[in-house]
Amino acid sequence: MVGGYRKVVNCDNGYDVSIVSNSFSYGGDKGLFEVAVLYNGEIVYDTLVTDDVIGYLDFQGVADAIKQVENLPRRK
């Protein structure tokens, strides 16, 4: 399952959320998802949500992560 699933959710505050599930993502081999916070198309590691990617998420975990990113203040 190299191809797997990939979706980017755009947030109004300028951030995006990358959601992936494939044989290389954390949890992808178990049908779970990995989330990364993006800004200008690049992963950012200095948000209040996380300082890395977040792996092993189920659907609710992904929804919770998206909500947290949506609530971040606009980046300066």
N, C-alpha and C positions, 0 to 999 in steps of 0.2 A: 504494500500500500504506500508507495512513494508519493503518488499524486495526492491522495487524500483530500482534505478539505481546507480551504483558505478563504477567509472573508475579512474585509476591513470595514469597520463601522466608523463613520465620521461623526465627530462630536462638534457642537456649536462653539466650544471654547478653543478650538484650534487643534485639539488632540485627536488622534485616531486610535482605534483598538484593533490590533491584528489578532485574529483567532485562527489557529491552525490545528489540524489533527492529521498526522501521518506517521509513518514508521520511524521518523527521526525526531518527532516532537515529544516533549515530556508527557507521557500518558497516552500517546497516540496508539500504541500497540494494544491498549486496553479500551480503545474507543473513547478516550477522554481528550480534553483540549488543552492547548497552551495559549496563553494570552500575553501580548506585549503591548506596551504603551508607545505610541509613535507621535512624533512631531516633525512636520515637514518631511514625512516619508522615512524618517530614521528612528530607530529604537532609542528611547530616552531612559536613563537609569537613575534619575534624580527627582522622582515624583513622590507625593505622599502615598500613592497607591502601592508602589513597589520600586525597588532598586535593581530589579532583574526581570526576567520573564517569569510568569506564574504558570506552573504546569499542573497536570493531574486534576483539571477542573471538569466537573460535570456541567450540565446545562445551567443549573442554578448558580454555580460558581462563576460561569461566564457572564450571566446576567448581572450578578453582583459586581463583578469587576468593571463591566461597562458602566454601570450606574456610578461607581466610584470615580471613574475617569471623567464622566459627564459632569461631575460635581467639582472637579479641579478648577482652581482659578485660571484665568487666561495666562499663558506663559509670557514673560517679559523679555 
